[in-house]
Amino acid sequence: MPQVLEFKLPDLGEGLTEAEIVRWLVEVGDVVAIDQPVVEVETAKAMVEVPCPYGGVVTARFGDEGTELPVGAPLLTVAVGSTEGDPSGDLSGKGAAGAESSGNVLVGYGTGAPAARRRRVRPEAIAAAAEPGPVPVMAPAPAQGPVPAPVPDEASGPVAVVSPLVRRLARQHDLDLRQLTGSGRDGLILRSDVESAIRAAANGTAVAPPAPVRVSPSASGPAPVSASAAGERIPLRGVRGAVADKLARSRREIPDATCWVDADATELMAARAAMNGAGGPTAGPKVSVLALLARICTAALARFPELNSTVDLEAREIVRLPAVHLGFAAQTERGLVVPVVRDAQSRNAESIGAEIGRLTEAARTGTLTPADLTGGTFTLNNYGVFGVDGSTPIINHPEAAMLGVGRIVPKPWVHRGELAVRQVVQLSLTFDHRVCDGGTAGGFLRYVADCVEQPALLLRTL
């Protein structure tokens, strides 16, 4: 008799308590190997492929794509051990040890065993594997067929709800799920249905949206407001919700201040052109302006370490950090993310540029890991790519400062006593006034501007 094991959504670290199912990578009836990715989920930090620590046949999946599940909720069940559905009589490739698991939960930390080629098992074998065993599971359902059987709510009577998050949300708002009509497949009640009912209850209206109100053009007085005029409501969750929470916390806790300066970037652009124009066998990859500015930041932080710090509120201490983990703001389809270049203080411009390129590509494809997005100590924000000159950035909590860089454009400039057209950029520094005063912040910004205007100053730190 095969053993049926339940795989629950694991703790993905970084204090994350829930994740949304983005894409299932296996179907009911597939044979999976130990540590094979089975589902792609989105957390408040990143997109993560979750591997299953068991090898065997998938007998059930829990939750449709788009469902948000709390950590510890069931993801799927796997039948491990021998069954006549597998010609070799061994579903996991481990024989009698098939019930063993790797104990790993994230891709990149598994046993290294290659993922098995997807195989399908006969329905009768799946049914046999799903018979009552050590772990009670839901009856299997085809991936594209009817949803699993309704899960009884705390109140009497069955309710067409699969997600425990949906049931918890309804309980928190004293909402009777039996009064709702689900918009999901076969009447399944989704989170959006519960949220609509909560909003309707708050507004004192019926759950079903009222029909639009039509008023004759000749009617006097203001026209009644239709339901659609209330505006679109977009849930603050996932990456957008995490960004909102972090920015709001930054504004609440950090007494920030901003100083700015215009700088002549003509020589910096010329230096970059010379670097990228140098040929020969030793020529490396092209160096970006962002990489040069990042290298300038690390040199400035070595002179002004107060800005590479954080504030410990409980201990009432300023903690100066030994390493510079440089974050850079990147706008993606999923929202604003801040990938982090580790140990930037020990890298040259070429190394920083290569790492920025790698992280930018990962951000574009949605493959950044939580480790890529956490642990930053200072952030560089190049908002010039949006065609603007200046900004007052919000500090990336719990960091102490952020350097903003505007667009580099030709402007009239007094150069060597004469009016000339030069490449000018506006630099702005937003800093935590608890870690330093204006003199330190001004000194940092002035040093950055001097390096932009005279890149040769960086030679002293190389």
N, C-alpha and C positions, 0 to 999 in steps of 0.2 A: 504494500500500500504506500503510494507516494505521500510525502509530508507536505502540507500546504503552509507556507510561511507568508506572513503579512509584512510588507515593506512600507514603513511610514516616512512622511516627509522629514528628513533629518534636520538637525540644527546646522544651518549654513554659516554660523559664526557672525561676528560683528554686531551682535545684539539683535539680529533679524528674527522676527517672530512669525512671519507669514510670507507666502510667495504665491504668485499667480501662475497657473499652468498656461504656458504659451503654445507648446507643441508636444504631442506625444510622439515618441520615437519608436514605440513598439505597439503591437495590437494584441488583443486576446488571442491566444493560440500560438504566438511566437515563442521560439526557444531562445532564451537569453543566456549569456555567459556571465560569470562572476565579474563584477565591475563594468559591465556593459552599460552605457548611457541609455536610460529608458524614457526620460522626460526632460524637456527644457522648460525651466521656470524663470520668471522675472521677479527679482527682489527689489528692495529699495536701493540696492547698490548696483546690481548688474544682472545680465542674463547668465544663467548657470545651467549646465547640463548635469543632471543628477544620475549617477550610476547606481545600479542595484547590487547590493552585496551578495545576492543569492544567484545561483545558476539553476535554470529549470524552465518550465513552461508557464507563461503568463496566463493566469486563469480569470483575472478580473482587474479592471482599472476603476479608479475612483475619481470622479470629477471630469467635466468636459473642459476643453480648451477655453480659457477665459475665466475659469473658476479660481477663486482665491482661497487657499487652504492655510490653516495655521500649522506651525511646526508641531509634529506629532500626529497629524491626521493621516489616515491610510492613503497611500498612493496606488499600490497594486498588490496583488497576491501572486505568489509563484509556487508551483508544485515542483518539489525537488525529489529526486530518487527515481527509481525505475518505473516505467509505465509502458504499456504496449503501444502508445502513440509514437515512441521513438524507436526506430529500427535497431539501434544499438542497445536499447534497454537502459540507457543512461542519459538523463536529460541534461545534466550539468557538466558532463565530462569528468566528473570526480568519483564516479562509482559510488561506493558505500559512503564516501565522505561528501556526497552531494549536498547534504544539509549544512555544510560548513559555509561560512561567509567570510568576506575579506575584512569586514568591519569598517570599510572606508565609505565615505559619502560624497566626495567631490572628485571630479575628473582631474587626473594628474597626481592623485595620491593613492591609486589603486595598486593592484598586484602586478600590473603591467601585462597581464594576459590579453592577447588580442581578442576583440569582440567576435563572437561566433556569427557565422552567416545566418541571416534570418531564416528560420524554418517554421513551417506550420504543422500543427498536430491535429489529428482527426478530432472532430467535435466529441465523439464518444469518449476519447481519452481525456479530454478536458473535463467532461462531466464527471468522470471517475476520479480525476485528481481533485475536483472541488467538493467531494464528499466530506462530511464532517470529520475533522482530524484534530490535531493539537490546537489549531487556531481557527476559530469560527470566522468565516468569510462570507461575503455576499455572493449570490449566484452569479456566474459569469454572464456577460452580455456582449454581443458583437460590438465592435468599435463603432459601426455606423448604424446599428439597430436600435431597438428601444432602450431607454435609460434603465438603470438598475431599479429594483423594486423600491417603492416609497419607503422612507425611513420614518417610523413613528416619532412624533414630537412628544414633548413632556405631557401635553394635553392628550386626551383620548382621541383615537381615530388616526388613520394613516394620513400622512401629508407628503406630497410629491416634492421632497427636498432631499438632495444628495449632500450638499456642502454643509459641514458643521458650522462654517463661518456664517452662512445664511441663517441657520437656526439661532445661533448666538446673537446675531444682530436683531432678529425679531424679538427674542426674549428681552434684550436690553431696552427695547422700545414698547414692551407690552403689546406686541402685535400678534394677533391670532392668525397663524398661517393657513388655517382651514378656510378663512374668509377670502383668500387670494386665489386668483387664477393665474397660473404660471404662463410665461411667454416662451418658455423653452420647449424642446421637443417632447411631445406627449404630455404637455401640461406641466413640465418641470418648472418649479419656482426658482428663479435666478436671483442673484443679489440685486440686480437692477429693479426687479419687481418689488422687493422689500423696500429698497430706497425710495421708489416712487410712492409706495403706500405710506411711508414715514413722512415724506414731504406733504402728501395729501392730508394726512392727519394733522400735521402742524398748521396747515392753511385752513383747516376746517372744511375741506372739500371731500367729495367722494373719491374712492381709489381710482375709478375709471376716469380718464381725462374727458372733460366736458367738450361738447361740440363747439366749434368756433361760433362766435356771436356775430350775426350780420345785422347791420343797422342801415336803415334807409338814409341816403345822402341828404334828404330834406329834414331828417329828425334834428331837433334842437338839442343843445347841451352836449357835453363831452361824450364821445363814443365809449361804450363799455370795453373793458380790456379783455381780450381773448386769452385763453390759456397759454398760447404760444408767445404772447407778448411778455411773459415773465422772464424770458431769456433762457438760454441753454445752460444746463448745469453739468459741469465736468468734475468727476470725483478727483480729489487730490490724493492719489495713491501711486504706488510704484516710485519711479525716479522723481516724477514731478512732486509727489507728496513729500519725499525725503528732502528735496531741495527746499520746498516751502518751509518745512520744519526747521531746517538748518539756518536758513536766512532769517527767519523770525527769531530764533534763539540768539543769533548774532546781534540783531538789533536790540534785543532785550538786555543782553548781558554785557556787551562790549561798548564802552564809551569811545567811539571812533572819531577820528579827525582826518581831514584830507588836505594835502598840499600838492601843488603841481607846478610844472615849469615847462617852457618850450625849449627844445634843443635842436641844434643844427645836425641832422643825421647824414649830411652829404658825405663826410669822410667814412662813416660806418658803411654806407652803401658802396662806396668805392672799394673799401677793404674787402667787403663780401664778394664784389665782382672779381677782384684780383684773386681771392681764394678759389673761387669756382672756375676761374679762367685758366688756372695753372694746370698744364697737362703733364704728361709723363707717366712712367710706371708707378710712381708713388702717389698719384692723384687719387684722392678718396671721393666719397659721395659729396654731392652739393650741400653746402651749409646754408641753412635758412636764416632769415633775420631773427626769427623767434629763438633759434638756437644761440645766436650771438647775444641777444638780450638776456637769455637765461644764464649764459656764462658771465655776463656783466653782473647779474644779480648775485651769483655765488661769490664773486669777488667783493661786492659791496657788503654782503652779509658777513664775510670774514672780518671786515673792518667795523661793522656795526652789528654785533651778535645779539643785541637786545631785540632786534626785529625777527630773529629766528628763535622764538620762545613761545610759551603758553602760560596762562595764569591758572594756578590751582586755587580755586575759590575756597575750598574747605580749609586748606592749610594757610591761606592768605600768603602765597608765595609765587614769585615769578620763576618759572623753570626755563633756563636757557638750554636749548637742545644742541647736542654735539654734532649731529649730522644735518645736512640740508636735504630734505626730501621735497623737491620742487614740483608743485602742482601747476598745471596750466589749464585754463578753461577751454572747453571744447563744446561747441553746439552740435547736437546730433538730432536725428529724427525722434529719439526717445526723450529729448530734453537736454538741459545743460549738465555736463559731467566734468569732473576735474581729475583726469589721470595724473599719476604721480611718478616723477623720475627719481628713483632711489639714489641716495648718495651722490647728488649732483655736484657736491663740492669737490669730489675726487675725479670728475669727468672733464674732458676738454670740450670745445664747441662741437667737434665732429661726433663725439660719443653722445653728447646730449641730444644733438640733432637726430642721430640714428634712433635713440630711444623715444624721442617725441614722435618720429615717423611711425615706429612700431605701435605705440599706444594710440595714435590718431587713427591708424587703420583698424585697430581693434575696436575703437569707439564707433567708427563708421559701420562696421559689420555687427556690432552688438555683442562682441565676444570678450569685453573687458571683465576681469574677475574682480571680486570684492577686494582682493589684495592690491589690485591696480588702482583702486579708487580711495584708498584709506591711508592714513599715516602721514599726510602732507604736513610740512612745517612752514611753508611760504608759498604763495600763489602768484603766478604771472598771468595777467589777463590781457590778451591782445584783442581789444574790441575794435581796433582799427580795421579789421577785416569786414566789419559791418558798414564801413564808410563814414565813421564818426570821429571827431577829433578828441573829445574829452568825456569823462564820466567820473562818478564818485562811487567806486565799487563797494559792495558789502563784503566785509571780511569773512573768509571761509572758516567759520568756527571749528575748532578752538585755536586757530592760528592767530598771530599777532599783527599781520600786515599783508597787504596785497599791492602789487605794482600794476597799474593800468597803463596800456600803451595805445595811443590813438593812431590814426592813419598817417603815413609819411607822404607829404604832398609838397609840391613846389610853392614857395611863398617868398615875398620880399624879405630880405634879411640884410642887416648891416654886417658885412664881412671884411675884416681888415680895413675898416674905416670907410668902406664904400658900400653903396646899396647894390645888392646882387640878388639873384633868384637862387635859393638854396632849398634842399630837401629838409623840411621841418617836421618835427613830431612833438606832440604834447605827451608828457609823462605825468602820471598822478600816483601818489602814494597815500593809501588809506591805512592808518595804523591805530593800534590799541593804545590809547593815551595812558593806560595803567603801566605799560611796560617801558615807556620812554616819554620824554618831552619833545617839544617841537624842534629843539636844537639837534637832537639825534636823528629825528625823521628828516629834517632838512639836510643834514649832512649826508645821510644815505642817498636821498634823491639827487643832491648836487653831484655826488660821486658818480651815480649812474649817468647823469646828463653829461658829465665831463668825459666819461668813457665813450658815450655815444658820439660826442663831438671830436674826441681825440682817441681813437681805438688803441693807439700805441701805449696808452696808460696801462692797458691790460698786460703788457709785456712784463711789468714788474711782478705780476702774480703768477706767471707761467713758469 
